[in-house]
Amino acid sequence: MLNFTLTDKQLELQARARKVAQEGVKEYGRHNDSWINGFSKEFARIMADEGWIGMGWPKKYGGQERPPIDRLIVAEEMISHGAPIAAMWFADRQMGPALIAYGTEDQKAEYLPGMLSGETTWCIGMSEPDSGSDLASLATSAVRQGDEFIVNGQKIWTSFGAVADYCYLICRTKTEGPPHRGISELIVPMDLPGIEVRPITDMTENRHFCEVYFTDVHVPIENLVGVEGEAFKQTMRQLEHERGGIDRLVSNKALYDEALKHADTGDPLIRQEISTLESGYSIGKLLVYREVLRQAPAGFSAATKCFCTEHEWNVAQFVSRILGPEALLDTHMSRGLAYAPAYTIMGGTSNIMRNILGERCLGLDREPRG
């Protein structure tokens, strides 16, 4: 089995992160898929106090410039144990790096401190009812009028839309040209007039998914991130952060660890299945490490996400077979299993990931040649 050798300092960090994660679970409960289902402002502040938000960000913006592997170590312990990190996760994973890369100095000064302290929660306004994985087809508009953008449209599957302080909105500011042109990114305070949020209750009774409606919402022009109409590449870079992380591999690791306690390891078929899953964790971890260390080709996060989320689905099937009807008696366990189909859908479906891999990494034609 593939193992990674950590330095003494990294082992200390791992041990500390494990302790904080376990204490967080005791205090705030264990959460399946805790990076998206475990919402706790209090625990976000604990993460901030430990210095575990913005670990790799530049020091000039309040970060620590620690190596990317340190963040991975902390995140793996938090998610594997089910500690509730969702309130700070999107800001740490995507929004902060996006602002550091493309935002103005004024934007960085205004928004990064709240992220680093764990005080502000961000949601991402990306998917739409008729524009899920096909981002270029989005229709939510932002029409420039003087020193404002007037935003109209609808977003869906917007995690934490009901509790977020800000929405990082992907919208269309121009209609001419190919679909991927004319897309812009705006910072939208969620308390602006004209915003309506409708939480969606899924089959596990989670309510983090939301529909968000924008009706003549006035957003100051200084909230534009990057170049107007040229944000498609910015958003693709965001998705690299989203698709290639450790959260796509260990979301249901806590369920797997619980199932192992009940598995009949005297059965050679079960041992073989465990071996296959352990190999999957090792391969997935290698893929994630390559992403974090920037050793993977551009666009390869699609392959990482595809492999890791399909592995999580396999883990869920193993857990259900091992526990059988007993899983239905444990609400925590049954919810975790019911959530499993989401792994290969959210963040881009597996079919879309394979298309991206074929077109952008392998250079395959979109249509077969005649």
Residue, then its C-alpha position, 0 to 999 in steps of 0.5 A: m500500500l502506498n504511504f507518504t512519509l511526513t516530516d516531524k513537523q507535519l506529523e505534529l500538525q497531523a496529531r494536533a489536527r486529529k485532536v482538534a477534529q475529535e474534540g470538535v466532533k464531541e462538541y458539535g457532533r459528527h457530520n457525514d460529508s462535513w465540508i458541506n453538511g457540517f455547518s458551525k460558525e463556532f468551529a470555524r472560529i476554532m479553525a481560525d484560532e489554530g491558524w488553519i484558514g488561509m494556511g497557504w495564502p501570502k503573508k501580506y494578506g494575512g496568510q501563513e505561506r505554509p506549504p500546500i501539503d499542510r492544508l491537506i493534512v489538516a483537511e484530511e483529518m477534519i473531513s475523515h473524522g466528520a468535524p464541522i468545517a463547512a462554514m469556512w470551507f468555500a472561502d478557504r478553498q476557493m473564494g480567498p484564492a480567487l480574490i488573491a489571484y484576481g481581486t483588487e487590493d481594496q477587495k482583498a483588504e475588505y474581504l480576506p480578514g473576515m474569511l481568515s477569522g472564520e466570521t464570514t461565510w461564502c456561497i458560490g452562485m454557479s449552477e442554474p436550473d438549465s445550466g448545471s455542469d455546462l457553465a458556459s450556458l448560464a443566463t443570470s445577467a448583470v447589466r451595467q448601469g453607471d457605477e452599478f450592475i443590475v443583476n437578474g436571474q436564478k441560481i440553484w444548488t447554492s450551498f449555504g445560500a440561506v446563511a452566507d454573508y456573500c455570494y461569489l456570483i458567476c453571471r453574464t455581462k455580455t451576450e455577444g460572441p461564443p457562450h464562454r465569453g461575456i461571463s463575469e464574477l461579482i461579489v454580492p452581499m446576501d443582504l441586498p434588496g431583491i435577493e430571495v433564498r429558498p432552501i431545498t430539503d434533500m432526501t437526507e433532510n439536509r437544507h444546505f442546498c438553496e435556490v437563490y433568485f435575483t430581481d433587480v439587485h444593485v451591485p456596486i461596480e467595485n465588486l467586479v472581480g477581474v476583467e469584465g466579460e473575461a471570467f471564464k478562465q477565472t472560474m475554471r481555475q476555481l473549479e481546479h481547486e474544487r475538483g482536485g481536493i481531499d474533500r472529494l476522497v474522504s467525505n464518507k471515510a468516517l462511515y467506512d471506518e465504522a463499517l470496518k469494525h463490523a466487517d467479517t475479515g475472516d471472509p476472504l471475499i470481504r478481505q478482498e473488497i477491503s483491499t480494493l477500497e484501501s487501494g482506492y484510497s491510496i490511488g486517490k490520495l496520490l492523485v490529490y497530492r499531485e494536484v496539491l503539489r501542482q504536479a498534475p497537468a492542467g485540467f487533470s483535476a477532472a480525472t481526480k474528481c471522477f476517480c475519487t467520487e466514484h471511489e466514495w460511491n464504492v465505499a457507500q456500497f461496501v458500508s451498506r453491504i456490511l451493515g445490511p438492515e442495521a444501517l437503516l436503524d442508525t439515522h446517522m448511517s442511513r443519511g450518509l448512505a442516502y447522500a452517496p449519489a451526490y458525490t458524482i454529481m455535485g461539482g460536475t458530473s462524472n460524464i462531464m469530467r470524462n468529457i473535460l479529460g478527453e478534450r482538454c487533457l487528451g486532445l480528443d475531438r468533440e465529434p468523431r471524424g467522418 
